[in-house]
Amino acid sequence: MSGNDDLSTLILDSDEDDEENRQTSNDDELNAGIGFGGSTCHRFIALILMSLIAAAPIFCSPGPLQNYFMKDLDLSTTQYVWLSSINIWPNVVICFLGGFLIDRVFGVRFGTILYSFIMMVGQLIVSIGVMLGAFRMILLGRFILGIGEGSIAVACPLFGYIIDKTGKNIYWMLISILALITAHSLFAFTYVNPLICMILMGLAILMLSFNVTPLIALVVPAYQLGTAFGFVGSAVSLILSVNSMFIGTIVDCGGYFTLEIFCICWSGVALTGTVVFWIYDAIKNGILNMTPHERELRLAVKLADNSSLTI
């Protein structure tokens, strides 16, 4: 029995050491600027390069060419919505799987290269489909593009800097959702220049997405961040995919006013959920709506308590 106990202890210790080494390796990779060195200059270069990678799907979007697509391919609004949103569908699975593969299999470096290559292949198929006027080929290319796109993520430097300095992420989420509701309301009920509404909407969406990201990082260990972001990306993609099924039908049947009412209602649901989230975090005395200084103090107290228990 003693021998078995000693063997079990050795196995457990070995597993714990392997897990600790894997966490340390991943943390070192993240802290080193993902392989670009630890200097500020290298980190800034890495951020620019990752931003360019994340921006690639934006330039592949058919949005600016909507009228040409609908006219040349004789598409209805519903068909065009499918064309513009089919890249979201693979993200329901790929975001979660891609994050897991980056964490456990490929690593950040090779994973980024692989997913970027998949995006390039998908856009190449889209381009060939456009030249041939083949709608199904374009759909296939957009789908493949989404496989790579779903696993590429990066934060905007400006909003990231503001959030890092101020904290209070839940407050910023509330402001973002209110701004989004305002933008949709201006679209629906006023004759304000649509450009103003689009700018406000874009800023609101950026601010909202860049507030969610730090919250995930606060509650998930560094070595599991890829999987966590993948899970969140999959959930978001599922919601967007389901919504996209209704958007084209809503526009064809009820017009854009009905669509804006639809968006306002869902934004109201998001606002309600955020308020509940805020209240729950406050009751639990959580760290999600603290300032960076308050979080540092909480961490210091926790480390001190752990040290006293160890002694």
Protein Blocks (a to p, Z undefined) as FASTA:
>chain_A
ZZmmmmmmmmmmmmmmmmmmmmmmmmmmmmnononajafklmmmmmmmmmmmmmmmmmmp
cklmmmmmmmmnopafklmmmmmmmmmmmmmmmmmmmmmmmmmmnommlmmmmmmmmmmm
mmmmmmmmmmnopaklmmmmmmmmmmmmmmgccddfklmmmmmmngomlmmmmmmmmmmm
mmmmmmmmmccdfklmmmmmmmmmmmmmmmmmmmmmmmgcfklmmmmmmmmmmmmmmmmm
mmmmmmmmmmmmnojmlmmmmmmmmmmmmmmmmmmmmmmmmmnopaklccfklmmmmmmm
mmmmmmmmmZZ
